[in-house]
Amino acid sequence: MSEPDIAQVPPVQKAEEPTHGKIVVKPGCDMKSPHEPWPDPVEAEALKVRLDDLHRAKIRLADEVLVVGDYIGDSTHAEIAYARSLGKPVQFTHPEVDPDP
């Protein structure tokens, strides 16, 4: 999910989620674009593995998953499959991108 994707969630909803017992989680970095912390492809791949592990841990903690945006890349697709394999409900702001409706 990119910054423009999270912008699609109304500001009031983003602000209220934590007060309703929900954790708002979004990717912290764009691994597809070169960036100073991961200029080396080997370091970038190691970071991606750690981030994937972190996202799966957050999914395990969640009661449900909300996918925001009208595009699903490979990582998000894998996270959706993982959440569903755990029996977690998965909701979409754009249901048409659900890979398994």
All heavy atoms as an XYZ file, in Angstrom:
782
protein
N       0.855     -1.160      0.000
C       0.000      0.000      0.000
C       0.903      1.225      0.000
O       1.804      1.342      0.802
C      -0.884     -0.051      1.239
C      -1.680      1.163      1.464
S      -2.796      1.050      2.892
C      -2.031     -0.086      3.981
N       0.650      2.128     -0.872
C       1.455      3.335     -0.966
C       0.776      4.468     -0.206
O      -0.364      4.354      0.230
C       1.634      3.727     -2.429
O       0.391      4.111     -2.969
N       1.476      5.586     -0.058
C       0.898      6.742      0.615
C      -0.422      7.162     -0.037
O      -1.389      7.431      0.656
C       1.885      7.909      0.627
C       3.018      7.713      1.601
C       2.569      7.613      3.051
O       1.624      8.305      3.446
O       3.181      6.840      3.788
N      -0.497      7.215     -1.406
C      -1.794      7.584     -1.996
C      -2.900      6.600     -1.643
O      -4.040      6.981     -1.471
C      -1.519      7.592     -3.497
C      -0.056      7.846     -3.611
C       0.557      7.159     -2.404
N      -2.559      5.289     -1.491
C      -3.575      4.308     -1.143
C      -4.142      4.571      0.243
O      -5.340      4.547      0.451
C      -3.000      2.888     -1.191
C      -2.640      2.455     -2.591
O      -3.243      2.972     -3.548
O      -1.760      1.594     -2.729
N      -3.266      4.813      1.224
C      -3.738      5.054      2.586
C      -4.529      6.350      2.637
O      -5.433      6.498      3.450
C      -2.580      5.039      3.610
C      -3.116      4.943      5.042
C      -1.685      6.239      3.473
C      -3.777      3.664      5.393
N      -4.240      7.259      1.720
C      -4.984      8.516      1.677
C      -6.446      8.283      1.313
O      -7.290      9.121      1.591
C      -4.335      9.479      0.682
N      -6.757      7.134      0.711
C      -8.131      6.826      0.332
C      -9.005      6.512      1.538
O     -10.220      6.538      1.448
C      -8.159      5.655     -0.644
C      -7.498      5.973     -1.961
C      -7.416      4.756     -2.855
O      -8.150      3.792     -2.684
N      -6.527      4.796     -3.815
N      -8.377      6.182      2.662
C      -9.146      5.942      3.877
C      -9.455      7.308      4.480
O      -8.558      8.110      4.690
C      -8.339      5.087      4.887
C      -9.121      4.919      6.173
C      -7.999      3.739      4.277
N     -10.715      7.597      4.727
C     -11.063      8.916      5.266
C     -10.260      9.227      6.524
O     -10.074      8.363      7.379
C     -12.551      8.780      5.582
C     -13.032      7.656      4.733
C     -11.861      6.723      4.568
N      -9.782     10.487      6.669
C      -8.967     10.862      7.835
C      -9.639     10.534      9.164
O      -8.990     10.109     10.098
C      -8.773     12.368      7.670
C      -8.979     12.632      6.220
C      -9.956     11.589      5.738
N     -10.942     10.716      9.243
C     -11.644     10.426     10.490
C     -11.543      8.945     10.800
O     -11.291      8.548     11.934
C     -13.116     10.884     10.409
C     -13.888     10.407     11.610
C     -13.192     12.391     10.271
N     -11.683      8.096      9.783
C     -11.586      6.652     10.004
C     -10.184      6.289     10.470
O     -10.015      5.516     11.404
C     -11.934      5.877      8.735
C     -11.902      4.366      8.948
C     -12.255      3.594      7.692
O     -12.705      4.155      6.707
N     -12.039      2.307      7.734
N      -9.134      6.858      9.822
C      -7.758      6.571     10.227
C      -7.538      6.980     11.678
O      -6.894      6.264     12.434
C      -6.769      7.312      9.327
C      -6.611      6.695      7.960
C      -5.481      7.333      7.201
C      -5.922      8.641      6.599
N      -4.947      9.216      5.670
N      -8.059      8.131     12.073
C      -7.863      8.625     13.429
C      -8.650      7.811     14.445
O      -8.212      7.621     15.575
C      -8.269     10.089     13.503
N      -9.824      7.320     14.071
C     -10.681      6.603     14.998
C     -10.309      5.136     15.151
O     -10.641      4.526     16.156
C     -12.140      6.697     14.559
C     -12.726      8.077     14.716
C     -14.159      8.163     14.205
O     -14.654      7.192     13.618
O     -14.772      9.213     14.405
N      -9.638      4.551     14.193
C      -9.334      3.120     14.259
C      -8.681      2.728     15.580
O      -9.137      1.798     16.231
C      -8.467      2.693     13.068
C      -9.149      2.773     11.718
C     -10.329      1.840     11.540
O     -10.414      0.800     12.217
O     -11.190      2.157     10.707
N      -7.603      3.425     16.031
C      -6.994      3.013     17.299
C      -7.936      3.131     18.492
O      -7.858      2.344     19.421
C      -5.798      3.955     17.439
C      -5.481      4.375     16.039
C      -6.823      4.441     15.350
N      -8.855      4.084     18.471
C      -9.775      4.234     19.589
C     -10.854      3.168     19.573
O     -11.563      2.997     20.556
C     -10.437      5.635     19.600
O     -11.219      5.797     18.419
C      -9.391      6.720     19.697
N     -10.975      2.449     18.483
C     -11.930      1.342     18.389
C     -11.228      0.000     18.542
O     -11.732     -1.024     18.099
C     -12.684      1.400     17.058
C     -13.665      2.518     16.992
N     -13.407      3.702     16.338
C     -14.907      2.659     17.530
C     -14.435      4.513     16.452
N     -15.356      3.913     17.176
N     -10.035      0.017     19.116
C      -9.320     -1.224     19.375
C      -8.645     -1.803     18.151
O      -8.338     -2.985     18.116
N      -8.401     -0.986     17.143
C      -7.774     -1.468     15.910
C      -6.383     -0.881     15.775
O      -6.128      0.240     16.201
C      -8.620     -1.093     14.697
C      -9.980     -1.744     14.718
C     -10.791     -1.361     13.515
C     -12.169     -1.995     13.580
N     -12.994     -1.604     12.459
N      -5.500     -1.648     15.189
C      -4.154     -1.180     14.899
C      -4.105     -0.843     13.421
O      -4.484     -1.661     12.579
C      -3.114     -2.270     15.201
C      -3.159     -2.647     16.677
C      -1.714     -1.812     14.803
C      -2.337     -3.879     17.006
N      -3.632      0.334     13.095
C      -3.486      0.737     11.700
C      -2.046      0.449     11.300
O      -1.113      0.964     11.900
C      -3.826      2.223     11.505
C      -3.598      2.643     10.062
C      -5.246      2.497     11.950
N      -1.880     -0.413     10.312
C      -0.559     -0.826      9.872
C      -0.447     -0.551      8.386
O      -1.355     -0.855      7.615
C      -0.354     -2.342     10.127
C       0.997     -2.794      9.638
C      -0.535     -2.659     11.589
N       0.669      0.038      7.989
C       0.921      0.250      6.569
C       2.394      0.030      6.314
O       3.209      0.145      7.229
C       0.481      1.637      6.124
C       1.285      2.762      6.710
C       0.770      4.100      6.228
C       1.687      5.204      6.689
N       2.336      5.880      5.612
N       2.756     -0.300      5.087
C       4.171     -0.494      4.792
C       4.960      0.768      5.110
O       4.487      1.874      4.885
C       4.206     -0.777      3.293
C       2.832     -1.254      2.971
C       1.916     -0.538      3.935
N       6.160      0.588      5.617
C       6.975      1.723      5.986
C       7.949      2.165      4.916
O       8.548      3.216      5.026
N       8.124      1.350      3.886
C       9.076      1.729      2.842
C       8.722      1.053      1.526
O       8.065      0.028      1.501
C      10.493      1.394      3.255
S      10.770     -0.328      3.639
N       9.179      1.656      0.467
C       8.957      1.150     -0.887
C      10.213      0.403     -1.314
O      11.226      1.006     -1.637
C       8.669      2.320     -1.822
C       8.572      1.912     -3.279
O       8.592      0.696     -3.573
O       8.476      2.807     -4.124
N      10.146     -0.907     -1.313
C      11.318     -1.718     -1.642
C      11.623     -1.744     -3.135
O      12.665     -2.241     -3.544
C      11.117     -3.153     -1.140
C      11.032     -3.266      0.367
S      12.504     -2.672      1.214
C      13.730     -3.791      0.592
N      10.730     -1.229     -3.954
C      10.942     -1.258     -5.403
C      11.743     -0.067     -5.903
O      12.195     -0.056     -7.030
C       9.604     -1.342     -6.124
C       8.893     -2.650     -5.853
C       7.574     -2.729     -6.564
C       6.914     -4.048     -6.195
N       5.577     -4.143     -6.655
N      11.912      0.940     -5.060
C      12.642      2.136     -5.451
C      13.983      2.173     -4.728
O      14.052      1.858     -3.540
C      11.851      3.389     -5.091
O      10.594      3.378     -5.733
N      15.055      2.561     -5.425
C      16.355      2.670     -4.743
C      16.278      3.680     -3.602
O      15.587      4.686     -3.687
C      17.293      3.184     -5.841
C      16.597      2.927     -7.123
C      15.126      2.930     -6.828
N      16.963      3.358     -2.528
C      16.927      4.223     -1.361
C      18.228      4.034     -0.600
O      18.782      2.940     -0.571
C      15.731      3.843     -0.484
C      15.380      4.870      0.525
N      15.973      4.919      1.767
C      14.496      5.890      0.497
C      15.467      5.921      2.456
N      14.569      6.528      1.712
N      18.701      5.070      0.039
C      19.984      5.030      0.733
C      20.124      3.854      1.716
O      21.161      3.203      1.735
C      20.214      6.352      1.462
C      21.601      6.466      2.046
C      21.824      7.832      2.660
O      21.413      8.838      2.051
O      22.399      7.864      3.753
N      19.110      3.543      2.545
C      19.301      2.438      3.494
C      19.489      1.061      2.838
O      19.979      0.157      3.470
C      18.033      2.456      4.339
C      17.515      3.840      4.211
C      17.895      4.283      2.818
N      19.075      0.888      1.589
C      19.232     -0.414      0.948
C      19.754     -0.288     -0.489
O      19.142     -0.792     -1.431
C      17.944     -1.232      0.996
C      16.735     -0.547      0.457
C      16.306     -0.518     -0.832
C      15.777      0.206      1.181
N      15.161      0.217     -0.959
C      14.814      0.669      0.275
C      15.642      0.540      2.532
C      13.739      1.458      0.670
C      14.568      1.318      2.912
C      13.638      1.760      1.986
N      20.928      0.348     -0.673
C      21.459      0.491     -2.031
C      21.977     -0.830     -2.594
O      21.983     -1.041     -3.801
C      22.593      1.502     -1.873
C      23.043      1.336     -0.456
C      21.788      0.983      0.312
N      22.403     -1.726     -1.720
C      22.937     -3.014     -2.134
C      21.784     -4.009     -2.297
O      20.994     -4.206     -1.364
C      23.919     -3.502     -1.068
C      24.467     -4.892     -1.345
O      24.405     -5.348     -2.499
O      24.960     -5.523     -0.387
N      21.669     -4.662     -3.458
C      20.564     -5.611     -3.678
C      20.514     -6.737     -2.646
O      19.434     -7.183     -2.269
C      20.827     -6.163     -5.077
C      21.692     -5.154     -5.741
C      22.489     -4.496     -4.655
N      21.655     -7.184     -2.160
C      21.673     -8.251     -1.148
C      21.078     -7.730      0.163
O      20.259     -8.400      0.800
C      23.112     -8.776     -0.931
C      23.160     -9.759      0.229
C      23.634     -9.424     -2.211
N      21.460     -6.507      0.552
C      20.895     -5.904      1.761
C      19.399     -5.648      1.590
O      18.621     -5.839      2.523
C      21.607     -4.602      2.088
C      23.033     -4.780      2.548
C      23.739     -3.453      2.756
O      23.059     -2.410      2.900
O      24.978     -3.467      2.774
N      19.009     -5.220      0.407
C      17.591     -4.953      0.140
C      16.775     -6.233      0.266
O      15.682     -6.224      0.845
C      17.415     -4.333     -1.239
N      17.285     -7.326     -0.258
C      16.556     -8.599     -0.173
C      16.452     -9.062      1.283
O      15.406     -9.546      1.714
C      17.219     -9.669     -1.030
C      16.454    -10.976     -1.079
C      15.007    -10.854     -1.544
O      14.702     -9.984     -2.386
O      14.151    -11.636     -1.072
N      17.519     -8.896      2.047
C      17.486     -9.270      3.468
C      16.460     -8.422      4.219
O      15.723     -8.936      5.077
C      18.874     -9.120      4.086
N      16.399     -7.137      3.907
C      15.412     -6.264      4.529
C      14.005     -6.691      4.148
O      13.106     -6.727      4.993
C      15.649     -4.806      4.128
C      14.630     -3.790      4.644
C      14.558     -3.803      6.170
C      14.972     -2.402      4.127
N      13.791     -7.037      2.886
C      12.460     -7.475      2.444
C      12.018     -8.720      3.212
O      10.866     -8.815      3.631
C      12.433     -7.746      0.946
C      11.032     -8.144      0.486
C      10.952     -8.341     -0.986
C       9.586     -8.721     -1.486
N       8.618     -9.242     -0.548
N      12.915     -9.650      3.428
C      12.583    -10.856      4.191
C      12.162    -10.480      5.609
O      11.156    -10.991      6.123
C      13.780    -11.842      4.206
C      13.565    -12.962      5.210
C      14.011    -12.415      2.812
N      12.903     -9.564      6.245
C      12.554     -9.134      7.604
C      11.199     -8.418      7.630
O      10.392     -8.622      8.537
C      13.646     -8.241      8.185
C      14.928     -8.993      8.503
C      15.899     -8.195      9.352
N      16.188     -6.857      8.888
C      17.153     -6.529      8.019
N      17.920     -7.464      7.502
N      17.351     -5.268      7.687
N      10.957     -7.569      6.627
C       9.669     -6.867      6.569
C       8.517     -7.836      6.324
O       7.439     -7.694      6.914
C       9.698     -5.783      5.494
C      10.588     -4.583      5.792
C      10.658     -3.664      4.575
C      10.107     -3.826      7.013
N       8.725     -8.831      5.466
C       7.694     -9.844      5.233
C       7.372    -10.580      6.535
O       6.204    -10.830      6.848
C       8.127    -10.833      4.153
C       8.112    -10.239      2.755
O       7.526     -9.155      2.552
O       8.699    -10.868      1.853
N       8.410    -10.933      7.301
C       8.200    -11.592      8.591
C       7.413    -10.694      9.546
O       6.504    -11.150     10.240
C       9.541    -11.961      9.244
C      10.256    -13.098      8.541
O       9.613    -13.820      7.747
O      11.474    -13.255      8.780
N       7.764     -9.405      9.563
C       7.071     -8.447     10.421
C       5.602     -8.325     10.027
O       4.713     -8.338     10.885
C       7.751     -7.080     10.344
C       7.122     -5.965     11.169
C       7.134     -6.300     12.645
C       7.850     -4.656     10.907
N       5.320     -8.249      8.734
C       3.930     -8.134      8.278
C       3.136     -9.381      8.650
O       1.984     -9.276      9.077
C       3.879     -7.885      6.776
C       4.281     -6.496      6.409
N       3.894     -5.904      5.232
C       5.013     -5.573      7.055
C       4.384     -4.684      5.180
N       5.080     -4.459      6.273
N       3.738    -10.569      8.520
C       3.029    -11.797      8.913
C       2.758    -11.800     10.419
O       1.689    -12.238     10.857
C       3.805    -13.033      8.473
C       3.686    -13.290      6.973
C       4.249    -14.646      6.576
N       5.671    -14.737      6.840
C       6.624    -14.323      6.021
N       6.301    -13.794      4.860
N       7.894    -14.447      6.349
N       3.707    -11.298     11.213
C       3.481    -11.222     12.664
C       2.304    -10.297     12.975
O       1.471    -10.599     13.836
C       4.749    -10.741     13.366
N       2.226     -9.170     12.289
C       1.116     -8.242     12.503
C      -0.208     -8.861     12.081
O      -1.235     -8.660     12.738
C       1.366     -6.940     11.746
C       2.506     -6.137     12.339
C       2.833     -4.929     11.484
C       3.994     -4.137     12.055
N       4.328     -2.983     11.204
N      -0.187     -9.645     11.015
C      -1.404    -10.339     10.577
C      -1.843    -11.337     11.639
O      -3.037    -11.457     11.936
C      -1.187    -11.008      9.204
C      -1.067     -9.934      8.112
C      -2.301    -11.996      8.890
C      -0.560    -10.446      6.780
N      -0.892    -12.049     12.237
C      -1.245    -13.004     13.293
C      -1.897    -12.307     14.480
O      -2.774    -12.868     15.136
C      -0.007    -13.789     13.741
C       0.463    -14.814     12.728
C       1.506    -15.761     13.303
N       2.708    -15.087     13.771
C       3.761    -14.755     13.015
N       3.754    -15.025     11.714
N       4.821    -14.166     13.551
N      -1.494    -11.080     14.767
C      -2.077    -10.322     15.873
C      -3.462     -9.766     15.555
O      -4.235     -9.475     16.463
C      -1.166     -9.143     16.239
C       0.153     -9.480     16.908
C       1.024     -8.234     17.005
C      -0.072    -10.098     18.275
N      -3.754     -9.618     14.277
C      -4.990     -8.949     13.856
C      -6.211     -9.847     14.013
O      -6.126    -11.070     13.900
C      -4.868     -8.525     12.394
N      -7.353     -9.195     14.260
C      -8.632     -9.908     14.219
C      -9.139     -9.977     12.791
O      -9.852    -10.903     12.422
C      -9.670     -9.199     15.084
C      -9.341     -9.283     16.563
O      -8.789    -10.326     16.992
O      -9.602     -8.309     17.281
N      -8.813     -8.967     11.993
C      -9.183     -8.926     10.589
C      -8.186     -8.046      9.852
O      -7.417     -7.316     10.473
C     -10.596     -8.419     10.374
C     -10.797     -6.970     10.752
C     -12.229     -6.518     10.535
O     -13.060     -6.827     11.395
O     -12.493     -5.862      9.523
N      -8.204     -8.133      8.531
C      -7.281     -7.368      7.692
C      -8.096     -6.515      6.735
O      -9.052     -7.006      6.120
C      -6.350     -8.323      6.904
C      -5.485     -7.566      5.913
C      -5.493     -9.140      7.868
N      -7.724     -5.249      6.618
C      -8.344     -4.346      5.648
C      -7.291     -4.000      4.610
O      -6.246     -3.438      4.941
C      -8.846     -3.068      6.322
C      -9.350     -1.978      5.368
C     -10.571     -2.460      4.588
C      -9.660     -0.699      6.131
N      -7.564     -4.359      3.366
C      -6.659     -4.056      2.258
C      -7.145     -2.760      1.620
O      -8.284     -2.664      1.180
C      -6.642     -5.203      1.219
C      -5.712     -4.874      0.065
C      -6.237     -6.515      1.886
N      -6.255     -1.769      1.583
C      -6.603     -0.448      1.081
C      -5.976     -0.239     -0.285
O      -4.793     -0.514     -0.480
C      -6.107      0.651      2.052
C      -6.401      2.031      1.507
C      -6.729      0.457      3.432
N      -6.774      0.234     -1.215
C      -6.255      0.579     -2.531
C      -6.824     -0.293     -3.637
O      -7.467     -1.310     -3.388
N      -6.557      0.142     -4.858
C      -7.109     -0.554     -6.025
C      -6.049     -1.348     -6.769
O      -6.232     -1.724     -7.918
C      -7.794      0.438     -6.964
C      -6.849      1.506     -7.484
O      -5.672      1.523     -7.084
O      -7.287      2.328     -8.301
N      -4.925     -1.631     -6.109
C      -3.857     -2.436     -6.708
C      -3.305     -3.376     -5.647
O      -3.096     -2.975     -4.502
C      -2.723     -1.548     -7.226
C      -1.494     -2.338     -7.614
C      -1.457     -3.050     -8.806
C      -0.399     -2.409     -6.765
C      -0.343     -3.804     -9.150
C       0.720     -3.151     -7.093
C       0.747     -3.851     -8.289
O       1.839     -4.606     -8.630
N      -3.092     -4.628     -6.050
C      -2.496     -5.615     -5.154
C      -1.260     -6.178     -5.840
O      -1.358     -6.791     -6.906
C      -3.481     -6.753     -4.831
C      -4.651     -6.205     -4.032
C      -2.781     -7.866     -4.066
C      -5.699     -7.236     -3.718
N      -0.105     -5.950     -5.229
C       1.142     -6.502     -5.738
C       1.386     -7.889     -5.171
O       0.571     -8.441     -4.420
N       2.526     -8.446     -5.516
C       2.853     -9.804     -5.083
C       2.888     -9.948     -3.563
O       2.373    -10.926     -3.013
C       4.202    -10.241     -5.669
C       4.166    -10.400     -7.185
O       3.061    -10.569     -7.755
O       5.247    -10.350     -7.801
N       3.492     -8.980     -2.877
C       3.595     -9.076     -1.419
C       2.226     -9.013     -0.763
O       1.917     -9.807      0.139
C       4.484     -7.957     -0.865
O       5.811     -8.150     -1.266
N       1.401     -8.087     -1.202
C       0.059     -7.964     -0.624
C      -0.772     -9.203     -0.931
O      -1.510     -9.694     -0.071
C      -0.646     -6.696     -1.141
O       0.188     -5.575     -0.861
C      -2.002     -6.507     -0.478
N      -0.620     -9.726     -2.129
C      -1.340    -10.960     -2.492
C      -0.947    -12.089     -1.540
O      -1.807    -12.829     -1.040
C      -1.023    -11.329     -3.946
C      -1.898    -12.403     -4.490
N      -1.660    -13.731     -4.258
C      -3.009    -12.350     -5.258
C      -2.576    -14.465     -4.858
N      -3.421    -13.637     -5.473
N       0.349    -12.204     -1.262
C       0.821    -13.243     -0.340
C       0.291    -13.008      1.073
O      -0.065    -13.966      1.776
C       2.347    -13.283     -0.340
N       0.225    -11.747      1.493
C      -0.282    -11.431      2.829
C      -1.774    -11.743      2.943
O      -2.234    -12.229      3.979
C      -0.010     -9.969      3.158
C       1.468     -9.687      3.353
C       1.835     -8.219      3.279
O       0.952     -7.377      2.999
O       3.023     -7.911      3.503
N      -2.521    -11.508      1.889
C      -3.953    -11.855      1.868
C      -4.111    -13.365      2.006
O      -4.916    -13.850      2.808
C      -4.626    -11.340      0.582
C      -4.676     -9.811      0.582
C      -6.028    -11.935      0.421
C      -5.008     -9.212     -0.776
N      -3.340    -14.105      1.230
C      -3.405    -15.577      1.291
C      -3.033    -16.073      2.688
O      -3.670    -16.983      3.234
C      -2.492    -16.181      0.237
N      -2.010    -15.454      3.291
C      -1.587    -15.842      4.634
C      -2.691    -15.572      5.648
O      -3.024    -16.436      6.469
C      -0.303    -15.097      5.016
C       0.221    -15.473      6.372
C       0.746    -16.738      6.601
C       0.189    -14.570      7.420
C       1.228    -17.093      7.854
C       0.667    -14.913      8.681
C       1.188    -16.173      8.892
O       1.662    -16.523     10.124
N      -3.275    -14.381      5.585
C      -4.356    -14.038      6.514
C      -5.512    -15.026      6.379
O      -6.047    -15.508      7.389
C      -4.837    -12.607      6.249
N      -5.877    -15.335      5.163
C      -6.985    -16.277      4.946
C      -6.630    -17.679      5.418
O      -7.493    -18.396      5.925
C      -7.395    -16.254      3.485
C      -8.152    -14.982      3.138
C      -8.584    -14.917      1.709
N      -9.569    -13.849      1.533
C      -9.828    -13.279      0.381
N      -9.196    -13.646     -0.729
N     -10.733    -12.309      0.316
N      -5.351    -18.065      5.282
C      -4.944    -19.402      5.745
C      -5.072    -19.511      7.264
O      -5.217    -20.607      7.798
C      -3.505    -19.714      5.306
O      -2.557    -19.032      6.126
N      -5.015    -18.370      7.957
C      -5.180    -18.325      9.409
C      -6.639    -18.143      9.812
O      -6.957    -18.059     10.992
C      -4.354    -17.174      9.999
C      -2.843    -17.260      9.808
C      -2.177    -15.993     10.325
C      -2.277    -18.493     10.491
N      -7.522    -18.028      8.825
C      -8.941    -17.834      9.109
C      -9.301    -16.399      9.443
O     -10.376    -16.147      9.998
N      -8.420    -15.458      9.104
C      -8.694    -14.045      9.382
C      -9.611    -13.483      8.295
O      -9.375    -13.716      7.107
C      -7.398    -13.218      9.377
C      -6.314    -13.733     10.283
C      -6.589    -13.440     11.725
C      -5.432    -13.927     12.579
N      -5.523    -13.505     13.950
N     -10.652    -12.749      8.662
C     -11.465    -12.084      7.639
C     -10.625    -11.013      6.935
O      -9.838    -10.313      7.578
C     -12.591    -11.426      8.429
C     -12.543    -12.002      9.800
C     -11.153    -12.524     10.009
N     -10.796    -10.906      5.636
C     -10.078     -9.904      4.847
C     -11.116     -9.040      4.145
O     -11.958     -9.557      3.413
C      -9.129    -10.555      3.814
C      -8.407     -9.493      3.000
C      -8.130    -11.477      4.508
N     -11.059     -7.745      4.402
C     -11.956     -6.775      3.788
C     -11.153     -5.912      2.818
O      -9.945     -5.769      2.965
C     -12.599     -5.887      4.855
C     -13.323     -6.653      5.944
C     -14.532     -7.404      5.429
O     -15.229     -6.928      4.540
N     -14.771     -8.579      5.979
N     -11.830     -5.315      1.856
C     -11.178     -4.508      0.835
C     -11.899     -3.177      0.670
O     -13.126     -3.144      0.657
C     -11.210     -5.236     -0.517
C     -10.423     -6.515     -0.537
C     -10.961     -7.685     -0.031
C      -9.143     -6.544     -1.048
C     -10.231     -8.867     -0.043
C      -8.400     -7.707     -1.071
C      -8.939     -8.874     -0.563
N     -11.114     -2.096      0.513
C     -11.741     -0.827      0.156
C     -12.187     -0.869     -1.301
O     -13.072     -0.122     -1.702
C     -10.782      0.370      0.358
O      -9.614      0.190     -0.448
C     -10.413      0.533      1.817
N     -11.550     -1.721     -2.100
C     -11.890     -1.933     -3.505
C     -12.087     -3.434     -3.724
O     -11.147     -4.139     -4.086
C     -10.772     -1.407     -4.414
C     -10.604      0.067     -4.359
N      -9.990      0.709     -3.298
C     -10.958      1.025     -5.233
C      -9.994      2.016     -3.533
N     -10.576      2.241     -4.689
N     -13.290     -3.950     -3.460
C     -13.525     -5.395     -3.523
C     -13.172     -6.033     -4.866
O     -12.885     -7.233     -4.927
C     -15.021     -5.530     -3.245
C     -15.394     -4.286     -2.512
C     -14.489     -3.216     -3.043
N     -13.130     -5.238     -5.920
C     -12.830     -5.794     -7.234
C     -11.390     -6.318     -7.338
O     -11.068     -7.089     -8.244
C     -13.096     -4.765     -8.350
C     -12.162     -3.565     -8.350
C     -12.570     -2.417     -7.429
O     -13.498     -2.586     -6.614
O     -11.950     -1.351     -7.537
N     -10.511     -5.947     -6.400
C      -9.135     -6.436     -6.448
C      -8.930     -7.696     -5.619
O      -7.836     -8.243     -5.600
C      -8.107     -5.352     -6.017
C      -8.193     -4.140     -6.928
C      -8.278     -4.972     -4.571
N     -10.000     -8.178     -4.981
C      -9.906     -9.400     -4.197
C      -9.487    -10.545     -5.119
O     -10.203    -10.877     -6.057
C     -11.255     -9.695     -3.547
C     -11.231    -10.886     -2.619
O     -10.257    -11.669     -2.638
O     -12.217    -11.048     -1.858
N      -8.325    -11.176     -4.843
C      -7.864    -12.241     -5.735
C      -8.691    -13.524     -5.634
O      -8.603    -14.388     -6.498
C      -6.421    -12.490     -5.287
C      -6.362    -11.986     -3.890
C      -7.362    -10.879     -3.793
N      -9.501    -13.650     -4.581
C     -10.301    -14.856     -4.398
C     -11.655    -14.463     -3.810
O     -11.934    -14.725     -2.650
C      -9.571    -15.813     -3.451
C     -10.225    -17.167     -3.366
O     -10.920    -17.569     -4.314
O     -10.041    -17.826     -2.319
N     -12.503    -13.824     -4.632
C     -13.778    -13.289     -4.109
C     -14.727    -14.362     -3.594
O     -14.735    -15.455     -3.942
C     -14.390    -12.562     -5.291
C     -13.632    -12.961     -6.489
C     -12.358    -13.596     -6.027
